[in-house]
Amino acid sequence: MAAASEEFAPRDLFTVAQFSERRPAWTGPAIRNLILNSADRLNSRGERVRGNGLSEAGALVRIGRRVLIDEGRFFYWIAAQQKNRKAAA
C-alpha cells in the first residue's frame, strides 16, 4: 500500500516560467528546448532521433496543453545525465 500512497504524494510542480524564476540558471527558452526534445521523434528523412529522456524520467507532467515540471525528478534526471557522461568517459 505504500507504493500507492507514494504515487499520489504531493510533488513540487512548476510551469516553465515559475521554474525559470525559481532556478535562474535555467532560462525559459532552455527549458522549452528540453521539453521539445524530451521524446523520441522522426527527423525530416524519417530517421528516429532519440529524445533526451526527460519525459521518461517523469519530470514532465502534461495536463491538457499545460506542461508542468516536477522539480525533484528534473534534478534527478540531471544527476543521471552526469552519471552517464562519467561512465562513458
C-alpha positions as semicolon CSV with decimal commas, in nm:
position;residue;x (nm);y (nm);z (nm)
1;M;0,000;0,000;0,000
2;A;0,299;0,231;0,047
3;A;0,357;0,241;-0,328
4;A;0,006;0,373;-0,387
5;S;0,048;0,650;-0,130
6;E;0,383;0,749;-0,285
7;E;0,218;0,763;-0,626
8;F;-0,027;1,028;-0,505
9;A;0,209;1,215;-0,274
10;P;0,229;1,591;-0,335
11;R;0,501;1,692;-0,577
12;D;0,665;2,028;-0,643
13;L;0,524;2,114;-0,987
14;F;0,603;2,439;-1,168
15;T;0,524;2,596;-1,502
16;V;0,819;2,684;-1,724
17;A;0,802;3,048;-1,614
18;Q;0,780;2,957;-1,245
19;F;1,064;2,707;-1,274
20;S;1,296;2,952;-1,451
21;E;1,213;3,221;-1,194
22;R;1,282;2,979;-0,910
23;R;1,601;2,843;-1,073
24;P;1,759;3,133;-1,269
25;A;2,029;2,908;-1,417
26;W;1,753;2,756;-1,633
27;T;1,601;3,012;-1,868
28;G;1,253;2,969;-2,012
29;P;1,383;2,903;-2,365
30;A;1,633;2,646;-2,235
31;I;1,359;2,458;-2,050
32;R;1,128;2,474;-2,355
33;N;1,408;2,328;-2,569
34;L;1,449;2,039;-2,323
35;I;1,072;1,979;-2,330
36;L;1,064;1,990;-2,712
37;N;1,342;1,732;-2,733
38;S;1,221;1,513;-2,446
39;A;1,054;1,238;-2,651
40;D;1,174;1,024;-2,940
41;R;1,082;1,168;-3,279
42;L;1,147;1,134;-3,651
43;N;1,370;1,374;-3,843
44;S;1,289;1,507;-4,191
45;R;1,438;1,194;-4,351
46;G;1,216;0,969;-4,140
47;E;1,503;0,853;-3,918
48;R;1,442;0,803;-3,548
49;V;1,605;1,061;-3,321
50;R;1,631;0,969;-2,955
51;G;1,483;1,205;-2,701
52;N;1,677;1,334;-2,404
53;G;1,483;1,116;-2,157
54;L;1,321;1,398;-1,961
55;S;0,972;1,255;-2,019
56;E;1,077;0,902;-1,928
57;A;1,228;1,034;-1,604
58;G;0,882;1,156;-1,505
59;A;0,996;1,517;-1,484
60;L;0,718;1,643;-1,712
61;V;0,351;1,640;-1,620
62;R;0,112;1,722;-1,903
63;I;-0,239;1,836;-1,825
64;G;-0,409;1,939;-2,146
65;R;-0,177;2,188;-2,312
66;R;-0,009;2,282;-1,986
67;V;0,330;2,132;-1,914
68;L;0,446;2,126;-1,552
69;I;0,795;2,042;-1,435
70;D;0,848;1,814;-1,136
71;E;1,146;1,983;-0,972
72;G;1,273;1,677;-0,784
73;R;1,258;1,446;-1,085
74;F;1,414;1,714;-1,306
75;F;1,722;1,731;-1,087
76;Y;1,729;1,352;-1,056
77;W;1,737;1,344;-1,439
78;I;2,025;1,597;-1,437
79;A;2,220;1,376;-1,195
80;A;2,156;1,070;-1,414
81;Q;2,283;1,262;-1,719
82;Q;2,605;1,345;-1,535
83;K;2,644;0,985;-1,418
84;N;2,603;0,860;-1,778
85;R;2,865;1,107;-1,903
86;K;3,115;0,995;-1,639
87;A;3,051;0,628;-1,722
88;A;3,103;0,694;-2,094
89;A;3,435;0,876;-2,035
